[in-house]
Amino acid sequence: MMEIDDEDWDKIKHLNLRINGTSNKHTKYCKAIIYKNCKYVKSLNIHRVIMGLGDFKTDKRIINHIDGNGLNNKKENLEICTTLYNSQSINKHNCNIGHISYEKNTDKVKRRKQWRFTIVVNKKQHRKRFLTEQEAKDYRDSFIKELIKKNKK
C-alpha cells in the first residue's frame, strides 16, 4: 500500500496509478501512466511528482527512499541525492544486510548447534559461524561498520 502525505494528495489524485515491480528487484514503486487522447504519452514515478521533479529524461536528479520502501512516498522518507549514494545498499535501511541463520545438526555433519552469518559484498560471499545468535549479530554490526568506513574512503 502506497503512503503519501495529506498535502500531496491533490498532486496525484487525477493520475492513473500503477505499481511497478519490474524496475528494481528489491522494491516496488508507484508510477503514473499519462494518456492524451487515449494514447500513451509517458509514465512518471510518483516520488518524482511529489518532490517536484520532472521526467527523468529531462531532469537527471535521483530520489532516494531513506527506509528502502519504494511505496513510502512521504516527504520525510524522500531525499534528492546522487546516483552513487542511491546505489549503495548500505544506505537502504529496510534491506536485509547480512543473513543470520541457525544450523541444526544433521547425520552427515557432526557439529554443535551453530549460528551462521552470511553476507554478499561485490559478488563475493562472506560466511562465519558462531555459538550464539548474539555473537553473530555483534559480528554483523561490526562488519557493516567496517564496510561503511571502506566505502567512505
C-alpha positions, -999 to +999 in steps of 0.1 A: +000+000+000+014+034-010+019+060+016+018+098+009+014+130+029-021+145+030-009+177+013+004+157-017-029+140-024-040+169-047-009+165-068-017+128-077-054+122-073-061+128-110-033+104-122-038+068-133-016+049-107+001+015-111+025-005-091+058-011-109+078-041-096+100-045-127+124-015-124+141-028-092+141-064-079+144-052-042+114-029-040+082-018-058+074+017-069+042+035-077+040+052-111+015+072-130+007+064-166-002+095-186-025+093-216-036+120-240-064+114-265-065+077-255-028+073-265+001+066-241+023+096-236+047+087-207+050+072-172+063+090-141+073+077-108+051+092-080+081+100-059+093+123-087+059+141-088+058+145-050+093+160-049+086+183-078+110+168-103+101+162-140+106+132-162+140+115-158+147+122-194+148+159-188+158+160-151+185+135-141+184+141-104+178+109-083+154+104-054+164+080-026+138+063-003+155+065+030+138+034+045+143+014+013+105+011+008+096+024-027+059+027-017+066+050+012+064+084-006+061+107+024+084+137+021+104+128+053+113+095+036+124+110+003+157+128-005+173+141-036+208+125-040+235+113-064+233+081-083+263+067-063+246+074-030+214+059-041+230+027-054+247+019-021+227-008-005+242+002+029+220+033+028+188+013+024+179+005+060+150-017+051+171-041+031+183-074+046+220-066+051+236-099+062+217-130+069+219-148+102+206-184+102+206-213+126+223-246+116+209-278+131+229-309+135+224-335+107+235-371+104+262-360+078+275-331+099+286-337+135+288-302+148+275-283+178+245-261+172+257-231+154+246-197+141+259-186+107+263-151+094+264-147+056+267-116+035+275-110-002+296-080-010+307-073-046+296-108-057+318-124-030+302-143-002+315-140+034+305-166+060+313-171+096+299-194+123+291-185+160+279-204+190+252-179+199+229-156+180+241-126+199+277-132+188+265-134+152+246-101+155+275-083+171+298-095+143+273-084+116+271-049+131+309-046+133+313-060+097+288-034+083+305-006+102+339-016+086+322-018+052+308+017+056+342+030+066+358+014+035+331+029+012+336+064+026+374+064+017 
